[in-house]
Amino acid sequence: MTVPTSATAPDGPAGSGSPDGPALPGRPSATTPGPPLHGLRVLDLATLFAGPLAAMMLGDFGADVIKVEHPRTPDPSRGHGPAKDGIGLWWKVLGRNKRTITLDLSSAGGREVLLALAAEADVVVENFRPGTLERWGLGWEELSAVNPRLVLARITGFGQFGPYAHRPGFGTLAEAMSGFAAVTGEPDGPPTLPPFGLADSIAALATAYAVMTALAARTTTGLGQVVDMAIIEPMLSVIGPHPLWYDQLGYVQPRTGNRSLNNAPRNTYRTSDDSWVAVSTSAQSIAERVLRLVGRPELIDEPWFADGTGRAAHADVLDEAVGSWIARHTRDEAMAAFEKADAAIAPVYDVRDVLDDPQYRALHTVTEVEDPELGPIKMQNVLFRLSETPGAIRWPGRPHGADTTAVLTELGLTPAEIDALRVQGAV
């Protein structure tokens, strides 16, 4: 089998009834510019969260993302979390704006098809353990040989080299090893992990940024390159100047619960109607407004109140002052009083509150998407708003392998050749 490498991809999924794909929001027209990444092709070989989320972010702004899954072992994210009618809901978000195909990359046929796809792609995103692609004959040497302009984003727990490179790596391990868990939780409690994929999400943001940086460099050099993304590193970068503090002062930040070592009052407080609010006083002027509001203006005159560190050292006094006032008011009363005083406060929301909040509604942060399997479904909108070339959710996550035949046909394979690959188990 010889696979041609002169394919171009439509914007929409196969089976739409139109040669150009479905008429969906965000598609370019004769009078409006297309999305900013229109024309960019991304091969998403990754599983679970960091890699697929990075690819999703590129797809949200117009990239043609082709999700490659094993024919018999789909991306495990399809089975993560709650499902409806046997359909995994998380996948509907992670898989949005992606066409889905199946390839067994360890097979000769799957390797040949992947190299043909890579020859016409701009980006490949993968998260196999170091050496896996090389073992299949799909390493950087082979990929760059068929496409010197390719950007290969490699996401692993610990990076492509070093003593831990071949260990299995997950976001939980990064949350532990970065120092995040050590500073999270109550002072007398255990280190605390987040109940969601925080490290994976941060790594996804970093990967999307890294990919766009590499593509920008390509406009100058004409060549692609490898992005080596270790999940332990972006997580470390967001926890603050801990390495610098330790280097210069020998200081190791302890767990402080909801309190900050840099300012106070800063905590969550229970209201009289058994709700919770969060208060922040990072600015001195805000701290003074809060203390006047809660009827404790005398504390402002204390010498220690003059800076955040001094206030943090007296957090017990300030928490009692603020907490006792808030405990006598409902959430709505506290919110109204703080807003009138131009002091910083926010309700502690669960997802029900998020969906009902007027600010989120104004921003269209959560949007409704039509899904062929489930009907109208709600999910987070694209990550940011561009005034001239906005992104869009063109479709939610599609079924396993839904676009295999269409994508292979674009490559020039005949129905007989596709059938032969299926018989081999390569697709």
Secondary structure by P-SEA (a helix, b strand, c coil): cccccccccccccccccccccccccccccccccccccccbbbbccccccaaaaaaaaaaaaccbbbbbbcccccccccccccccccccaaaaaaaccbbbbbbccccaaaaaaaaaaaaaccbbbbbccccccccccccaaaaaaacccbbbbbbcccccccccccccccaaaaaaaaccccccccccccbbbbccaaaaaaaaaaaaaaaaaaaaaaaaccbbbbbbccaaaaaaaaccaaaaaaaccccccccccccccccccbbbbbccccbbbbbbcccaaaaaaaaaaacccccccccccccaaaaaaaaaaaaaaaaaaaaaccaaaaaaaaaaacbbbbccccaaaaaacaaaaaaccbbbbbbcccccccccccccccccbbbbcccccccccccaaaaaaaacccaaaaaaaaaaccc
